Amino acid sequence: MTDSDLYNFDTNGYLVVEDALNSAEITAINEALDREWTTRRDTFYTRSDNTWQSVRAMEVETAFDDLVIHPSVFELLKGIMSDDIAFSELSVILKAPGADSHARWHKDVDYQGAPMSQSLLLISCIYYLSDVMADSACFAVVPGSHRFNRSLPAVDHVNDMPAHIPLTGKAGAAILFHCNLWHAAYPSRSDQARRSVHIYYCRPWM
């Protein structure tokens, strides 16, 4: 991890890693996800219309195991959290074309009132398994909001949040973000499904 990476994460609350997964890894993980959806659909629950999530993909499919300590992101994780890091959860999300937002603006953990320099207890990592453009249920963030000591403003639509940016990416991209960062998922306006893996890391004592 470079000093620039650490500075960018500290400043913006997230890092984007292009090509974190190679084509063979993307294929293997997508095939594992297809098997989960085909043979163990009862392990998925509905997040919103046309959006499904499972936290049980690792029970059968070993293709997900290596993602937890994948070298493309794990060295970055250790650079941010040092060795004081533990795996918490892995989930997969499938969004059909035209799906509404399954996650409006929120924080994964709310540390309002706590010193921001002491609040990095959790980090999330998203792997895109499909190309994700602004119209295909893109992940969005408000850069620097992990340092905000205020409540999120109410907005009628995900796209109405001031100062937010969509984080588009090709299949294989990874996004690391601070648990206090304001983030959401755009609704889908494309004919392409969105597929992603979400991994959560915390401190070992949590």
Backbone as CSV, one residue per row, in Angstrom:
resi,resn,N_x,N_y,N_z,CA_x,CA_y,CA_z,C_x,C_y,C_z
1,MET,0.845,-1.194,0.000,0.000,0.000,0.000,0.879,1.243,0.000
2,THR,0.564,2.200,-0.845,1.352,3.417,-0.928,0.805,4.486,0.019
3,ASP,1.633,5.495,0.274,1.172,6.622,1.085,-0.004,7.321,0.413
4,SER,0.003,7.339,-0.916,-1.097,7.957,-1.657,-2.402,7.203,-1.447
5,ASP,-2.340,5.863,-1.443,-3.535,5.056,-1.171,-4.102,5.386,0.202
6,LEU,-3.219,5.424,1.196,-3.660,5.684,2.563,-4.250,7.086,2.684
7,TYR,-3.606,8.052,2.038,-4.114,9.425,2.058,-5.492,9.497,1.406
8,ASN,-5.649,8.851,0.264,-6.931,8.885,-0.437,-8.037,8.231,0.381
9,PHE,-7.730,7.113,1.037,-8.749,6.471,1.863,-9.101,7.359,3.048
10,ASP,-8.091,7.927,3.684,-8.331,8.778,4.849,-9.133,10.015,4.461
11,THR,-8.868,10.549,3.277,-9.541,11.765,2.828,-10.945,11.492,2.312
12,ASN,-11.069,10.485,1.462,-12.336,10.243,0.774,-13.201,9.171,1.416
13,GLY,-12.585,8.268,2.174,-13.336,7.201,2.813,-13.509,5.962,1.962
14,TYR,-12.856,5.919,0.800,-12.969,4.736,-0.060,-11.767,4.658,-0.992
15,LEU,-11.553,3.469,-1.549,-10.557,3.229,-2.589,-11.175,2.332,-3.653
16,VAL,-10.879,2.597,-4.898,-11.303,1.742,-6.003,-10.084,1.010,-6.544
17,VAL,-10.191,-0.307,-6.666,-9.107,-1.130,-7.205,-9.589,-1.721,-8.527
18,GLU,-9.123,-1.168,-9.624,-9.490,-1.703,-10.935,-8.796,-3.053,-11.153
19,ASP,-9.474,-3.954,-11.830,-8.899,-5.264,-12.178,-8.386,-6.013,-10.951
20,ALA,-9.116,-5.916,-9.855,-8.741,-6.673,-8.655,-8.825,-8.172,-8.912
21,LEU,-9.778,-8.583,-9.748,-9.934,-9.984,-10.135,-9.615,-10.128,-11.612
22,ASN,-8.953,-11.233,-11.966,-8.693,-11.482,-13.384,-9.882,-12.209,-14.016
23,SER,-9.833,-12.398,-15.311,-10.978,-12.963,-16.030,-11.311,-14.378,-15.574
24,ALA,-10.291,-15.183,-15.269,-10.543,-16.550,-14.804,-11.237,-16.536,-13.448
25,GLU,-10.824,-15.636,-12.568,-11.464,-15.538,-11.252,-12.899,-15.058,-11.384
26,ILE,-13.123,-14.081,-12.235,-14.484,-13.580,-12.445,-15.387,-14.702,-12.944
27,THR,-14.907,-15.471,-13.904,-15.695,-16.581,-14.449,-15.999,-17.618,-13.382
28,ALA,-14.998,-18.010,-12.605,-15.187,-19.040,-11.579,-16.183,-18.590,-10.519
29,ILE,-16.099,-17.336,-10.105,-16.998,-16.845,-9.058,-18.413,-16.689,-9.603
30,ASN,-18.549,-16.216,-10.827,-19.882,-16.119,-11.428,-20.515,-17.491,-11.604
31,GLU,-19.725,-18.483,-11.975,-20.262,-19.844,-12.098,-20.704,-20.375,-10.737
32,ALA,-19.938,-20.081,-9.704,-20.329,-20.496,-8.354,-21.619,-19.805,-7.929
33,LEU,-21.740,-18.530,-8.262,-22.956,-17.795,-7.933,-24.152,-18.354,-8.697
34,ASP,-23.954,-18.717,-9.946,-25.034,-19.344,-10.720,-25.494,-20.650,-10.071
35,ARG,-24.536,-21.445,-9.600,-24.903,-22.709,-8.937,-25.677,-22.444,-7.651
36,GLU,-25.257,-21.451,-6.900,-25.983,-21.099,-5.677,-27.426,-20.712,-6.001
37,TRP,-27.586,-19.876,-7.018,-28.921,-19.402,-7.379,-29.791,-20.540,-7.914
38,THR,-29.183,-21.471,-8.615,-29.937,-22.568,-9.221,-30.300,-23.648,-8.211
39,THR,-29.361,-24.008,-7.350,-29.556,-25.162,-6.470,-29.912,-24.799,-5.032
40,ARG,-29.669,-23.554,-4.631,-29.907,-23.168,-3.228,-30.631,-21.822,-3.155
41,ARG,-31.623,-21.682,-4.011,-32.319,-20.394,-4.062,-33.006,-20.068,-2.745
42,ASP,-33.304,-21.094,-1.970,-33.957,-20.848,-0.687,-33.037,-20.143,0.308
43,THR,-31.728,-20.073,0.012,-30.809,-19.366,0.913,-30.768,-17.869,0.617
44,PHE,-31.398,-17.448,-0.472,-31.454,-16.024,-0.819,-32.708,-15.398,-0.210
45,TYR,-32.568,-14.171,0.239,-33.744,-13.440,0.701,-33.914,-12.186,-0.154
46,THR,-35.114,-11.665,-0.193,-35.434,-10.523,-1.041,-35.084,-9.228,-0.332
47,ARG,-34.201,-8.428,-0.938,-33.854,-7.115,-0.401,-34.870,-6.066,-0.830
48,SER,-35.292,-6.153,-2.065,-36.323,-5.287,-2.632,-36.802,-5.975,-3.903
49,ASP,-37.752,-5.370,-4.594,-38.241,-5.994,-5.819,-37.080,-6.251,-6.779
50,ASN,-36.935,-7.499,-7.194,-35.914,-7.896,-8.169,-34.484,-7.782,-7.650
51,THR,-34.315,-7.843,-6.336,-32.977,-7.849,-5.730,-32.940,-8.911,-4.648
52,TRP,-31.927,-9.798,-4.738,-31.824,-10.905,-3.792,-30.415,-10.969,-3.213
53,GLN,-30.338,-11.386,-1.956,-29.052,-11.454,-1.262,-28.954,-12.761,-0.490
54,SER,-27.739,-13.297,-0.411,-27.476,-14.485,0.401,-26.197,-14.277,1.191
55,VAL,-26.238,-14.651,2.461,-25.042,-14.606,3.310,-24.485,-16.017,3.518
56,ARG,-24.963,-16.987,2.727,-24.593,-18.387,2.942,-23.827,-18.997,1.767
57,ALA,-23.312,-18.163,0.888,-22.645,-18.676,-0.309,-21.398,-19.478,0.016
58,MET,-20.737,-19.189,1.129,-19.497,-19.886,1.477,-19.743,-21.273,2.067
59,GLU,-20.994,-21.601,2.357,-21.283,-22.905,2.950,-20.925,-24.054,2.007
60,VAL,-21.069,-23.830,0.715,-20.875,-24.895,-0.273,-19.786,-24.538,-1.276
61,GLU,-19.802,-23.314,-1.760,-18.931,-22.915,-2.865,-17.594,-22.370,-2.361
62,THR,-16.528,-23.095,-2.639,-15.195,-22.680,-2.183,-14.610,-21.550,-3.024
63,ALA,-15.215,-21.246,-4.167,-14.698,-20.175,-5.023,-14.698,-18.827,-4.317
64,PHE,-15.567,-18.682,-3.322,-15.639,-17.414,-2.603,-14.559,-17.280,-1.531
65,ASP,-13.972,-18.393,-1.126,-13.045,-18.370,0.009,-11.862,-17.443,-0.218
66,ASP,-11.257,-17.535,-1.400,-10.048,-16.759,-1.660,-10.303,-15.257,-1.696
67,LEU,-11.545,-14.861,-1.900,-11.846,-13.434,-1.925,-11.588,-12.777,-0.577
68,VAL,-11.731,-13.535,0.485,-11.598,-12.965,1.831,-10.201,-12.406,2.056
69,ILE,-9.184,-13.091,1.513,-7.804,-12.619,1.674,-7.146,-12.447,0.302
70,HIS,-7.916,-11.984,-0.652,-7.373,-11.822,-2.001,-6.248,-10.787,-1.980
71,PRO,-5.096,-11.099,-2.553,-3.938,-10.203,-2.443,-4.146,-8.823,-3.049
72,SER,-5.058,-8.696,-4.000,-5.269,-7.394,-4.632,-5.864,-6.367,-3.682
73,VAL,-6.567,-6.841,-2.656,-7.176,-5.903,-1.709,-6.713,-6.126,-0.271
74,PHE,-6.275,-7.335,0.064,-5.997,-7.604,1.472,-4.788,-6.818,1.971
75,GLU,-3.800,-6.603,1.112,-2.664,-5.784,1.526,-3.105,-4.345,1.791
76,LEU,-4.070,-3.865,1.022,-4.628,-2.541,1.280,-5.370,-2.519,2.605
77,LEU,-6.148,-3.561,2.858,-6.877,-3.650,4.121,-5.927,-3.624,5.308
78,LYS,-4.853,-4.384,5.213,-3.882,-4.410,6.308,-3.168,-3.070,6.439
79,GLY,-2.956,-2.395,5.309,-2.345,-1.081,5.371,-3.220,-0.066,6.077
80,ILE,-4.522,-0.237,5.956,-5.469,0.681,6.596,-5.722,0.302,8.049
81,MET,-5.924,-0.994,8.311,-6.302,-1.457,9.647,-5.168,-2.164,10.382
82,SER,-4.011,-2.289,9.749,-2.862,-3.047,10.252,-3.261,-4.516,10.422
83,ASP,-2.630,-5.233,11.311,-2.961,-6.650,11.496,-4.161,-6.847,12.417
84,ASP,-4.722,-5.762,12.902,-5.859,-5.814,13.820,-7.150,-5.899,13.013
85,ILE,-7.303,-7.009,12.285,-8.415,-7.141,11.348,-8.926,-8.574,11.357
86,ALA,-10.235,-8.726,11.234,-10.858,-10.052,11.210,-11.975,-10.068,10.167
87,PHE,-12.170,-11.212,9.553,-13.275,-11.407,8.618,-14.580,-11.482,9.391
88,SER,-15.607,-10.798,8.897,-16.901,-10.789,9.566,-17.985,-11.511,8.764
89,GLU,-18.141,-11.158,7.471,-19.246,-11.733,6.694,-18.976,-11.588,5.207
90,LEU,-19.465,-12.555,4.436,-19.485,-12.453,2.975,-20.907,-12.675,2.496
91,SER,-21.362,-11.809,1.616,-22.684,-11.990,1.022,-22.612,-11.727,-0.474
92,VAL,-23.594,-12.237,-1.187,-23.704,-12.002,-2.627,-25.041,-11.326,-2.896
93,ILE,-25.042,-10.426,-3.878,-26.261,-9.709,-4.238,-26.487,-9.828,-5.740
94,LEU,-27.697,-10.188,-6.097,-28.135,-10.251,-7.492,-29.236,-9.224,-7.702
95,LYS,-29.055,-8.354,-8.699,-30.073,-7.360,-9.032,-30.484,-7.563,-10.482
96,ALA,-31.752,-7.818,-10.690,-32.262,-8.012,-12.043,-32.356,-6.667,-12.767
97,PRO,-32.373,-6.680,-14.103,-32.552,-5.429,-14.848,-33.820,-4.705,-14.405
98,GLY,-33.719,-3.398,-14.267,-34.873,-2.604,-13.887,-35.182,-2.585,-12.409
99,ALA,-34.331,-3.191,-11.580,-34.586,-3.228,-10.139,-34.472,-1.833,-9.537
100,ASP,-35.308,-1.562,-8.560,-35.231,-0.300,-7.826,-34.035,-0.354,-6.881
101,SER,-33.718,0.766,-6.257,-32.625,0.777,-5.286,-32.956,-0.154,-4.128
102,HIS,-32.016,-1.021,-3.756,-32.228,-1.900,-2.607,-31.613,-1.309,-1.349
103,ALA,-30.859,-0.212,-1.507,-30.179,0.401,-0.362,-30.133,1.905,-0.571
104,ARG,-31.003,2.611,0.135,-30.977,4.066,0.051,-29.823,4.585,0.912
105,TRP,-29.651,5.876,0.975,-28.484,6.451,1.643,-28.424,6.062,3.109
106,HIS,-27.273,5.551,3.529,-27.100,5.090,4.894,-25.620,4.957,5.214
107,LYS,-25.315,4.671,6.466,-23.985,4.271,6.916,-24.110,2.850,7.436
108,ASP,-23.053,2.074,7.333,-23.105,0.724,7.889,-23.073,0.751,9.409
109,VAL,-22.361,1.710,9.973,-22.319,1.917,11.420,-22.337,3.411,11.649
110,ASP,-23.095,3.862,12.624,-23.226,5.292,12.885,-22.394,5.669,14.098
111,TYR,-21.337,6.441,13.845,-20.478,6.899,14.939,-20.660,8.385,15.204
112,GLN,-21.815,8.906,14.943,-22.043,10.329,15.148,-21.708,10.707,16.588
113,GLY,-20.864,11.719,16.734,-20.463,12.166,18.063,-19.162,11.564,18.530
114,ALA,-18.659,10.533,17.838,-17.394,9.904,18.220,-16.256,10.531,17.421
115,PRO,-15.053,10.594,17.986,-13.914,11.126,17.233,-13.645,10.264,16.006
116,MET,-13.605,10.890,14.834,-13.462,10.125,13.602,-12.144,9.362,13.538
117,SER,-11.106,9.902,14.147,-9.814,9.225,14.093,-9.827,7.911,14.857
118,GLN,-10.839,7.691,15.687,-10.916,6.478,16.489,-12.057,5.563,16.054
119,SER,-12.693,5.863,14.935,-13.931,5.155,14.601,-13.787,4.099,13.514
120,LEU,-12.565,3.824,13.049,-12.412,2.848,11.978,-12.431,1.441,12.552
121,LEU,-13.638,0.953,12.787,-13.813,-0.375,13.358,-14.198,-1.403,12.301
122,LEU,-14.738,-0.949,11.199,-15.162,-1.869,10.147,-14.846,-1.287,8.774
123,ILE,-14.542,-2.175,7.831,-14.364,-1.809,6.428,-15.154,-2.802,5.582
124,SER,-15.775,-2.293,4.540,-16.492,-3.149,3.598,-15.746,-3.193,2.270
125,CYS,-15.891,-4.309,1.578,-15.294,-4.473,0.249,-16.350,-5.029,-0.697
126,ILE,-16.530,-4.366,-1.823,-17.436,-4.839,-2.867,-16.615,-5.279,-4.068
127,TYR,-16.899,-6.474,-4.575,-16.341,-6.922,-5.847,-17.454,-6.884,-6.886
128,TYR,-17.252,-6.155,-7.970,-18.187,-6.205,-9.088,-17.922,-7.468,-9.903
129,LEU,-18.959,-8.272,-10.109,-18.858,-9.473,-10.942,-19.431,-9.247,-12.334
130,SER,-19.974,-8.074,-12.553,-20.487,-7.673,-13.863,-20.089,-6.220,-14.072
131,ASP,-20.075,-5.774,-15.317,-19.811,-4.360,-15.579,-20.929,-3.535,-14.955
132,VAL,-20.551,-2.502,-14.226,-21.536,-1.673,-13.525,-21.375,-0.229,-13.991
133,MET,-22.360,0.236,-14.732,-22.387,1.612,-15.200,-23.387,2.411,-14.360
134,ALA,-23.474,3.696,-14.609,-24.333,4.549,-13.795,-25.798,4.148,-13.871
135,ASP,-26.199,3.511,-14.984,-27.605,3.133,-15.138,-27.890,1.692,-14.736
136,SER,-26.867,0.974,-14.239,-27.070,-0.448,-13.907,-26.866,-0.711,-12.417
137,ALA,-27.651,0.013,-11.607,-27.650,-0.189,-10.152,-26.280,0.081,-9.545
138,CYS,-25.682,1.176,-9.960,-24.326,1.520,-9.540,-24.261,1.844,-8.048
139,PHE,-23.132,1.484,-7.423,-22.824,1.885,-6.052,-22.449,3.364,-6.071
140,ALA,-22.906,4.123,-5.078,-22.645,5.560,-5.022,-22.222,5.958,-3.612
141,VAL,-21.391,6.989,-3.523,-20.884,7.451,-2.230,-20.851,8.974,-2.206
142,VAL,-20.775,9.516,-0.992,-20.465,10.933,-0.793,-19.038,10.994,-0.271
143,PRO,-18.061,11.360,-1.108,-16.663,11.356,-0.669,-16.449,12.227,0.570
144,GLY,-15.693,11.692,1.522,-15.379,12.425,2.734,-16.442,12.374,3.809
145,SER,-17.592,11.762,3.518,-18.700,11.780,4.480,-18.439,10.912,5.703
146,HIS,-17.411,10.046,5.663,-17.075,9.253,6.851,-16.610,10.144,7.995
147,ARG,-16.277,11.396,7.685,-15.838,12.344,8.705,-16.958,13.290,9.149
148,PHE,-18.121,13.177,8.520,-19.215,14.083,8.858,-19.795,13.716,10.219
149,ASN,-19.964,14.696,11.069,-20.575,14.467,12.378,-22.004,15.013,12.353
150,ARG,-22.786,14.477,11.430,-24.156,14.934,11.261,-24.995,13.798,10.678
151,SER,-26.285,13.946,10.796,-27.189,12.948,10.232,-27.301,13.127,8.724
152,LEU,-27.666,12.048,8.039,-27.841,12.131,6.593,-29.066,12.974,6.260
153,PRO,-28.977,13.842,5.247,-30.166,14.596,4.842,-31.180,13.683,4.168
154,ALA,-32.438,14.015,4.318,-33.496,13.244,3.668,-33.617,13.688,2.210
155,VAL,-33.608,12.727,1.305,-33.797,13.023,-0.124,-34.865,12.085,-0.668
156,ASP,-35.598,12.567,-1.657,-36.677,11.764,-2.229,-36.155,10.614,-3.082
157,HIS,-35.052,10.857,-3.776,-34.492,9.851,-4.672,-33.001,9.716,-4.413
158,VAL,-32.473,8.519,-4.609,-31.048,8.278,-4.377,-30.193,9.283,-5.133
159,ASN,-30.569,9.589,-6.359,-29.775,10.483,-7.202,-29.818,11.934,-6.740
160,ASP,-30.674,12.261,-5.769,-30.802,13.641,-5.306,-29.794,14.016,-4.223
161,MET,-29.031,13.081,-3.704,-28.096,13.386,-2.620,-27.027,14.374,-3.097
162,PRO,-26.863,15.506,-2.395,-25.833,16.470,-2.802,-24.427,15.878,-2.700
163,ALA,-23.568,16.249,-3.638,-22.128,15.955,-3.621,-21.796,14.473,-3.770
164,HIS,-22.746,13.659,-4.159,-22.442,12.232,-4.296,-21.846,11.945,-5.674
165,ILE,-21.173,10.794,-5.783,-20.639,10.346,-7.070,-20.952,8.863,-7.251
166,PRO,-21.247,8.437,-8.478,-21.396,7.002,-8.755,-20.027,6.381,-8.962
167,LEU,-19.831,5.172,-8.466,-18.572,4.450,-8.647,-18.801,3.339,-9.666
168,THR,-18.663,3.689,-10.917,-18.808,2.714,-11.987,-17.558,1.840,-12.050
169,GLY,-17.667,0.708,-12.716,-16.496,-0.155,-12.827,-16.770,-1.368,-13.689
170,LYS,-15.708,-1.920,-14.217,-15.791,-3.154,-14.981,-15.866,-4.350,-14.037
171,ALA,-16.336,-5.471,-14.547,-16.300,-6.709,-13.765,-14.870,-6.964,-13.313
172,GLY,-14.719,-7.278,-12.028,-13.395,-7.494,-11.458,-12.896,-6.346,-10.620
173,ALA,-13.562,-5.196,-10.691,-13.178,-4.060,-9.855,-13.602,-4.309,-8.410
174,ALA,-12.850,-3.723,-7.484,-13.180,-3.812,-6.061,-13.251,-2.408,-5.477
175,ILE,-14.116,-2.237,-4.489,-14.256,-0.963,-3.790,-14.142,-1.226,-2.298
176,LEU,-13.185,-0.579,-1.656,-13.056,-0.625,-0.201,-13.632,0.663,0.358
177,PHE,-14.452,0.563,1.407,-14.978,1.802,1.963,-15.185,1.712,3.474
178,HIS,-15.015,2.864,4.094,-15.170,3.054,5.535,-16.629,2.828,5.925
179,CYS,-16.855,2.193,7.042,-18.222,1.854,7.452,-19.074,3.082,7.757
180,ASN,-18.441,4.235,7.978,-19.198,5.440,8.289,-19.461,6.292,7.045
181,LEU,-19.003,5.808,5.881,-19.189,6.552,4.638,-20.651,6.486,4.192
182,TRP,-21.198,7.612,3.789,-22.554,7.618,3.252,-22.539,6.920,1.887
183,HIS,-23.397,5.932,1.721,-23.421,5.196,0.460,-24.821,4.683,0.160
184,ALA,-25.032,4.331,-1.101,-26.344,3.864,-1.555,-26.157,3.100,-2.861
185,ALA,-27.242,2.518,-3.338,-27.251,1.848,-4.643,-28.244,2.558,-5.549
186,TYR,-27.807,2.911,-6.735,-28.706,3.492,-7.727,-29.761,2.460,-8.146
187,PRO,-30.912,2.926,-8.578,-31.841,2.007,-9.246,-31.286,1.610,-10.610
188,SER,-31.725,0.486,-11.111,-31.283,0.023,-12.430,-32.199,0.581,-13.508
189,ARG,-31.573,1.147,-14.521,-32.322,1.646,-15.685,-31.804,0.990,-16.968
190,SER,-31.113,-0.126,-16.795,-30.528,-0.808,-17.952,-31.152,-2.190,-18.108
191,ASP,-30.741,-2.875,-19.166,-31.210,-4.242,-19.393,-30.184,-5.262,-18.922
192,GLN,-29.219,-4.813,-18.101,-28.173,-5.686,-17.591,-28.366,-5.943,-16.096
193,ALA,-28.157,-7.181,-15.671,-28.200,-7.509,-14.246,-26.918,-7.018,-13.567
194,ARG,-27.005,-6.735,-12.265,-25.805,-6.411,-11.492,-25.533,-7.543,-10.524
195,ARG,-24.286,-8.003,-10.482,-23.867,-9.098,-9.619,-22.665,-8.613,-8.811
196,SER,-22.696,-8.880,-7.516,-21.595,-8.392,-6.684,-21.428,-9.260,-5.449
197,VAL,-20.203,-9.219,-4.921,-19.867,-9.871,-3.657,-19.517,-8.781,-2.656
198,HIS,-20.013,-8.928,-1.430,-19.791,-7.929,-0.382,-19.145,-8.615,0.819
199,ILE,-17.997,-8.096,1.230,-17.258,-8.688,2.346,-17.055,-7.628,3.415
200,TYR,-17.242,-8.031,4.666,-17.134,-7.112,5.790,-16.004,-7.564,6.708
201,TYR,-15.202,-6.591,7.129,-14.075,-6.836,8.026,-14.228,-5.955,9.259
202,CYS,-13.808,-6.480,10.395,-13.935,-5.738,11.641,-12.689,-5.959,12.494
203,ARG,-12.684,-5.389,13.688,-11.617,-5.644,14.640,-11.849,-7.008,15.299
204,PRO,-10.806,-7.752,15.626,-10.981,-9.109,16.168,-11.792,-9.167,17.455
205,TRP,-11.800,-8.101,18.221,-12.496,-8.145,19.515,-13.984,-7.832,19.385
206,MET,-14.442,-7.523,18.161,-15.859,-7.158,18.006,-16.730,-8.415,17.897
